Amino acid sequence: MTIRYDGRVAIVTGAGQGLGRSHAIELAKRGAKVVVNDLGGAKDGTGASSEAALAVVAEIEAAGGEAMANGANVANYAEVEAMVAAAMEKWGRVDILVNNAGILRDKSFIKGSMEDFQLVLNVHLMGSVYCTRACWEIMKEQEYGRIVVTTSSSGLYGNFGQTNYGSAKMGVIGMMNTLVQEGAKYNIRMNALAPTAGTRMTEGLMPEKVFELLTPETVTPAVLYLVSEDSPNRTILCAGAGSYAVAKIVETDGCWLTPEEQTPEGIAAHWDAITDPEGERALQAGFEQTGKMLTKAAAGLGIS
Ligand code: NAD
C-alpha cells in the first residue's frame, strides 16, 4: 500500500525549515500541492524573511512537485485568512492543515515576562486556532479535512523553563479534543503530533550524535499518516529517531465515597483506591466522566 495525496491541497505552517520543511517536501513528493508557510523569523519569533519558504518551494518544484510560498504570521488572523484565500484561489480547496509553526521563549516561570508568555501562546495556540478556523468552513463544505496540531512532551509531561510553551502545547490538545467532535459529521479528522527532532529549536541542547539521530525525516512519516485518507482521529502520536508511540490522557476508575466520607480526610483515607490504575481508561468526551460519576453515585446511594 502506498499512501498518496494526489489532488489534495495541504498547508504546512512554519515549513521553511526543520520539521515543517520535511513535512512539506514529503507531502509534495507524494502528490499534494503544498502551501509552504513561514514567517522566517528567529527562534524567539523576532524578525521575518521570505527566504526559507521560497527555498523550500524551489526544492519541491525542482523535484517536480507543486508548491507556493506564503509569509503569513500564524498569530495574525487577517494574514492567515489571506493565506487560505490564496490557496483557494490557486488550487480551489484545502484538504490538509499541518499546524507546525513555533517559537521558543524559555525561562523559568518567575523570570519570564508575561509578554513572552503571551507571545508563545499567540504563536502556538492561537496560531493553530486561527489556521484551523480559517480552513474549517472549507473543509466542512468539502466534507473532507485532515488537521494536525503539533504538541510536545513539554506540554504533555512538563519541562523546566517551558511554562509558556508547555501551556500552549497542552492547549492545542484541548482544542483537538473538542474539534474532533464538531468535525466528525463532516469527515474532518484531527490528530496531534508530539515530535522530537534535531532542529534549530533543539540545537545545542543535546550532544551532536543524538542530534544526528533525531532527524526531522524520522518524524515526518507520523504526520503523513495522521493526514492520510485513512488516518486515525484524536490520536496523540509521538515520534522521534524512528520510534513511534501513542500518548493518552487516562482517568482512573476511582471510587465513590459515602456522604460521611466526602471530606478531605475521607479522600486521604481512600487515596490508594482513587489512584488505583486498575481499570483506568482514556475517556472520549467530557460527559463520559459525568456519566461515570453518576453511575457510581447511583450505585452507592441505591438509586436506580
Ligand atoms: P524550527 O524553529 O526549526 O521551525 C519552526 C518554524 O516555524 C520556523 O521556520 C519559523 O520561521 C516558523 N515560525 C515561527 N513563528 C511563526 C509564525 N508566527 N508564523 C509562521 N511561521 C512561524 O522548529 P522545529 O523544531 O521544526 O519545530 C516545529 C514544531 O514542532 C514547533 O511547533 C515545535 O514547537 C514543535 N516541536 C518540536 C520539537 C523538537 O524536538 N524539535 C519537539 C516538540 C515540539
Residues whose N, C-alpha, C, O or C-beta is under 5 A from the ligand:
A	BS01	NAD	G14 G16 Q17 G18 L19 G20 N37 D38 L39 G40 G41 A72 N73 V74 A75 N100 A101 G102 I103 V123 T150 T151 S152 S153 P195 T196 A197 T199 R200 M201 T202
